[in-house]
Amino acid sequence: MEIIRFIVPSIILLISVIYLILTFNLPESKVGNPTAAMNYPLLIGFSLLGLSVLYILSEIKDKKKAFTAFKIFADKELTIKVIVVLVFCLGYTLLFERIGFLISTVLFLGALLFLINGRRKWLMNITVAVLFSFISWYTFAELLSVSLP
């Protein structure tokens, strides 16, 4: 049995157990139902725990099949794109609080679209990045009155 196929489900199982432990350590609410603040996090934690157990069971069931999940990383171009996307996500999280939602989202989406679509579709990339960011900002900030950084 290839042990490598159990790495991801085991990590998810560990994360779900840690999440549930932290959820049970949440302070009780001083107003209303004392455990109300735990309900949604508990739902997420137990769902994640159940799904990770199902994932492990499915890997046990499929142990006879060849495990090819990591062969996708043999394609160097795809691996580089995945790493670049992760760097873009890190940059987005660092810029979000400093320069705000609208500008950081335009930059992030623009960078992703240029990575995926290339330079030939520059007008579409810029248009989609600006329109999506502005519509999202307008919907949340103006229509729903949700403050964005």
C-alpha positions in Angstrom: 0.0 0.0 0.0 1.4 3.4 -1.0 1.6 5.5 2.1 1.8 8.7 0.1 -1.9 8.5 -0.8 -2.8 9.1 2.9 -0.7 12.3 3.4 -3.4 14.8 2.3 -6.4 13.1 4.1 -4.3 12.8 7.2 -3.3 16.4 7.2 -7.0 17.4 6.7 -8.0 15.1 9.6 -5.3 16.7 11.8 -6.5 20.2 10.9 -10.1 19.2 11.6 -9.2 17.8 15.0 -7.2 21.0 15.9 -10.1 23.2 14.6 -12.6 21.3 16.8 -10.4 21.5 19.9 -10.0 25.3 19.3 -13.8 25.6 18.8 -14.6 23.8 22.1 -12.3 26.3 23.8 -14.2 29.3 22.5 -15.5 31.5 25.4 -19.2 31.3 26.1 -21.4 34.2 25.0 -22.4 36.6 27.7 -25.7 37.5 25.9 -28.4 35.0 24.8 -27.5 31.3 24.4 -24.0 30.8 25.9 -23.0 28.2 23.3 -24.5 30.0 20.2 -21.1 31.3 19.1 -19.9 27.6 18.7 -22.7 26.3 16.5 -21.4 27.3 13.1 -17.7 26.5 13.9 -18.8 23.1 15.2 -20.7 22.4 12.1 -17.7 23.2 10.0 -15.4 21.2 12.2 -17.5 18.1 12.3 -18.2 18.3 8.6 -14.4 18.6 7.9 -13.8 15.7 10.2 -16.4 13.5 8.6 -15.2 14.4 5.1 -11.6 13.6 6.0 -12.6 10.2 7.4 -14.6 9.5 4.1 -11.5 10.6 2.2 -9.3 8.2 4.1 -11.9 5.4 3.6 -12.0 6.0 -0.1 -8.2 5.8 -0.3 -8.3 2.5 1.6 -10.9 1.2 -0.9 -8.9 2.4 -3.9 -5.5 1.1 -2.6 -5.3 -1.4 -5.5 -5.5 1.4 -8.1 -2.4 3.3 -9.1 -1.8 6.6 -7.3 -1.2 9.2 -9.9 -2.2 12.4 -8.1 1.3 13.9 -7.8 2.2 13.1 -11.4 0.7 16.4 -12.4 3.8 18.1 -11.0 5.9 16.4 -13.6 4.7 19.2 -16.0 7.2 22.0 -15.1 5.1 24.7 -16.8 2.0 23.9 -14.8 4.1 23.6 -11.5 5.6 27.0 -12.2 2.1 28.5 -12.8 0.8 27.0 -9.5 3.7 28.5 -7.6 3.2 31.9 -9.3 -0.5 31.8 -8.3 0.4 31.0 -4.7 2.8 34.0 -4.7 0.0 36.2 -6.2 -2.3 35.1 -3.4 0.4 35.9 -0.8 0.9 39.3 -2.4 -2.8 39.9 -2.4 -3.2 39.2 1.3 -0.2 41.5 2.1 -1.6 44.3 0.0 -5.3 44.0 0.9 -5.0 45.9 4.2 -2.4 48.4 3.0 -4.0 49.6 -0.2 -7.6 48.5 0.2 -10.0 46.1 -1.4 -10.5 47.8 -4.8 -7.0 48.4 -5.9 -5.5 45.2 -4.5 -8.3 43.1 -6.1 -7.8 44.8 -9.5 -4.1 44.1 -9.3 -4.6 40.5 -8.2 -7.3 39.6 -10.8 -5.3 41.4 -13.5 -2.2 39.4 -12.6 -4.1 36.1 -12.6 -5.8 36.9 -15.9 -2.6 37.8 -17.6 -1.0 34.6 -16.3 -3.9 32.5 -17.6 -4.9 34.3 -20.8 -1.6 35.8 -21.8 -0.8 39.3 -23.1 -2.8 39.0 -26.4 -6.1 39.4 -24.5 -4.9 42.4 -22.5 -8.1 44.5 -23.1 -10.3 41.7 -21.8 -8.0 41.0 -18.9 -8.0 44.6 -17.7 -11.8 45.0 -18.3 -12.7 41.9 -16.4 -10.4 42.8 -13.5 -11.7 46.3 -13.2 -15.4 45.6 -13.7 -15.4 42.6 -11.3 -13.6 44.5 -8.6 -15.7 47.6 -9.0 -19.0 45.6 -9.0 -17.9 43.6 -6.0 -16.9 46.7 -4.1 -20.1 48.5 -5.0 -22.3 45.5 -4.1 -20.7 45.1 -0.7 -19.7 48.7 0.3 -22.7 50.6 -1.1 -25.6 48.2 -1.5 -25.0 46.0 1.5 -23.2 48.6 3.7 -20.3 46.2 4.5 -17.1 48.1 5.2 -14.2 46.9 3.1 -10.6 47.9 3.8 
